[in-house]
Amino acid sequence: MDLKSSHVSPVLTDPVPVNKSRLRMHSSLLAYSQQDSPVTPGKYSRSGSRKSTGSVDDVRSNGLLDAMKASSPPRKKLLKGSSAQVASIDFDIEDYYTWMLEYPSALDSFEKIIDLAQNKQIAMFLDYDGTLSPIVDDPDCAFMSESMRTTVRSVASYFPTAIISGRSRDKVFDFVKLTELYYAGSHGMDIIGPVSETLSKNHPNCIKSTDHEGKELTLFQPAREFLPMVDEVFRTLVEITKDIQGAKVENHKFCVSVHYRNVEENSWTTIGQRVHDVLQNYPRLRSTYGRKVLEVRPVVDWNKGKAVEFLLESLGLNDSDNVLPIYIGDDKTDEDAFKVLRDSNRGYGILVSSVRKESNAFYSLRDPSENYKTISMLRAGHEISPTLSELEETRKKEWKEVNAKDYNMNSILFYTPTT
Ligand SMILES: [Mg+2]
């Protein structure tokens, strides 16, 4: 398999970058400081909070803001009816296509992927938000389309398919509503998969459970001991962000999301600082950055990459010569899964992104609509090979007709070359 190996693992938990030009800013300039912190220690917190340390906190606060901005690049919007020329003002097409030399379109590389999948069992892993559904302002409204649901159901009838999401397992199931799939919620910390006696023996956190249809399955929750602590932090975060307009805190069972998508940018420092202050009392929890969201999760050696390995093992798909895992996702937490596939030289990560990003993925897709096409073609390509060329021809024709348009339901710029 022709696997690239020159990528550097992206940062998920690295220290917050420090903007040296802001080192002299005094803490009194911050919108919020620990002196007026509303944080009170909880039952599961460490007793006594750390004291503010002046300039160190300044650096930390500005670093928080920098990290929040860096992980939340502005979306590229295209005015209705505008031409590709106008659109290029808001979107560096040349830069994007340069980036795609390193991360080719999975659609353009489709025949190559299918060739490599010959005589192999494809195992499909899909993130949810931004991959199967558009990113929306209200996370409770991130619905996937019926056509996407139909396609995923069809894919699952050919390949073992799992959804791996940062949301709670129950919540992502409520969105997807397909009992044919396996689900890993809370960034892989809550997995429901097939019964495996070997795994049950090797992993102390495996227990027998049943799915929504009463079918016996294995439930794996490596961070189960953190449940009461995460719940306590969730309630604290709700309380301390309730005065910040637009802030939304979600409980994903084993992790918590603090969304600032709808918060004015001049309050981002406030929200970041308050989350940071709460976590000072919980050294066994950490925060990571997503797209306009801060994720709080237990410090455990578990992530989406480990979840992929666990599911491959539990599905009996660890034979790298005969199995081709494909993981499609759109954000930093998916990078752990991309890295596992890259490092083990046994599959492909596909990054969904409309902007340049460093990644451990091999291929890229611009948005969920391209993902829809890709998994449709994977299913069709695996089922009846003549259909593949028909689909490819149709796609090329569409791309020529659609020069530049607002293709996605999420108003992400979709641009296609005419050549
Ligand atoms: Mg996502």
Boltz pocket constraint, residues with backbone or C-beta under 6 A from the ligand:
constraints:
  - pocket:
      binder: B
      contacts: [[A, 127], [A, 128], [A, 129], [A, 130], [A, 131], [A, 329], [A, 330], [A, 331]]
      max_distance: 6.0
